[in-house]
Amino acid sequence: MSPEIHQLAAGIAFGVAALGTTLALGMIGKSWVEGLSRNPEADKKMFTPAIISLAFTEGIALFALGAAYLILNAK
């Protein structure tokens, strides 16, 4: 295949993953703030799970970046 197709595929793959990651991070943050506004005393209990879920969601973008790199360097 031509290099242009690889570049296009990598761009689309990373773009879709970045969009999905952004939406997921926004939804996690929204739920976290809603939970804290309903029960402010639970901030210590909600902090660690929220940070862990945000980190796992960011991991999706890193995997997509790796996949885009592999697509670009496919021979």
C-alpha positions in Angstrom: 0.0 0.0 0.0 1.1 3.6 -0.5 2.4 5.7 2.3 -0.4 8.1 1.9 -2.9 5.4 2.9 -0.9 4.6 6.0 -0.8 8.2 7.0 -4.5 8.6 6.5 -5.3 5.4 8.5 -3.0 6.5 11.3 -4.6 9.9 11.5 -8.1 8.6 11.5 -7.3 5.9 14.1 -5.7 8.4 16.5 -8.4 11.0 15.9 -11.3 8.6 16.7 -9.4 7.4 19.8 -8.7 10.9 20.9 -12.4 11.9 20.5 -13.5 8.9 22.4 -11.0 9.5 25.2 -12.0 13.1 25.4 -15.7 12.3 25.7 -15.0 9.6 28.3 -12.9 11.9 30.4 -15.6 14.5 30.3 -18.2 12.0 31.4 -16.1 10.8 34.3 -15.4 14.3 35.5 -19.1 15.2 35.2 -20.1 12.2 37.3 -17.4 12.9 39.8 -18.5 16.5 40.3 -22.2 15.5 40.5 -21.4 12.8 43.1 -19.4 15.3 45.2 -22.2 17.9 44.9 -24.7 15.4 46.2 -22.5 14.0 49.0 -19.6 16.3 49.9 -18.5 14.1 52.8 -17.6 11.3 50.3 -14.7 13.3 48.7 -12.0 11.0 50.2 -13.8 7.8 49.1 -14.4 9.1 45.6 -11.0 10.5 44.9 -9.0 7.4 44.3 -11.5 5.6 42.1 -11.9 8.7 40.0 -8.2 9.2 39.5 -7.8 5.5 38.6 -10.6 5.6 36.1 -9.1 8.8 34.6 -5.7 7.1 34.3 -7.2 4.0 32.6 -9.1 6.2 30.2 -5.9 8.1 29.3 -4.3 4.7 28.7 -6.7 4.2 25.8 -5.2 7.3 24.1 -1.7 6.0 24.6 -2.6 2.7 23.1 -4.1 4.5 20.1 -0.9 6.5 19.7 1.1 3.3 19.7 -1.3 1.8 17.1 -1.0 4.9 14.9 2.8 4.7 15.2 2.7 1.1 14.1 0.4 1.9 11.2 2.8 4.6 10.0 5.8 2.3 10.1 4.1 -0.6 8.5 6.1 -1.8 5.4 
